[in-house]
């Protein structure tokens, strides 16, 4: 190679933008969004101190983004508009169908130390409907909610019925679906069992409960964060969880009740049971 050719290559390298010769690291701002399981106020309360802890762990500013639509969160992940999200089993399975670069970080434990939860058919205790009757008015959460159409249909089929024989509408979140029954706007609601039990003092009761489902999890975007950084964050979160006693350590104890009870590593195969359910029960909104 001549001296002239060497100088030409050197000049080209000098004038290339930095991104072309230096691999980009994780962004200065981590964009985070959780599923809107409850009202905006309650969701912000659940995750405010979690975001503060995440900032201490990562040494980066965490931008909290409240989104009312499950599908909007999945779309934002796919478009690299989010870096980390708090998802349920069905939203996780759906985003993995679309994008293998959205990877699981950790699963959250409940107050009993369990990493699973259940869905329920809930009704007003004073006048529980006959689940075999057609034409019942059912309040659901959202199409992409695990306890929405998917698990409500599974529970109704087990009872000898189907949402196809009923009138149903989407309330927006678990809390609103439960309240629809309490207000007399629906006879039945498909919600997380714990949410239904939270309203037992207002007359809500659980008629049917699903088998345990893999719990809610944090996911990360490999394209925006990188594998090495994601693995480091996973280790830090698991170390934080492993130092907690039954009530959680000082940092985790300030997090919301949904996420303060500890964490375990999350793996894609943990959610194969949900994939099987999705293959068995058709969600109309997912039709091609």
Secondary structure, DSSP 4 states (H G I P E B T S, - for coil): --HHHHHHHHHHHHHS-HHHHS-----SEEEEEE---S-HHHHHHHHHHHHHHHHHHHTSEEEE---S-HHHHHHHHHTTS-SEEEE-HHHHHHHHHH-TTEEEEEEE--TTS-SEE-EEEEEEGGG---TT-TT-EEEE--TT-TTTHHHHHHHHHHTT--GGGSEEEE-SSHHHHHHHHHTTS-SEEEEEHHHHHHTGGGTEEEEEEPPPEE--EEEEEHHHH-HHHHHHHHHHHHHHHHT--TT--HHHHTS-TTTTT-EEE--GGGGHHHHHHHHHS--GGG--
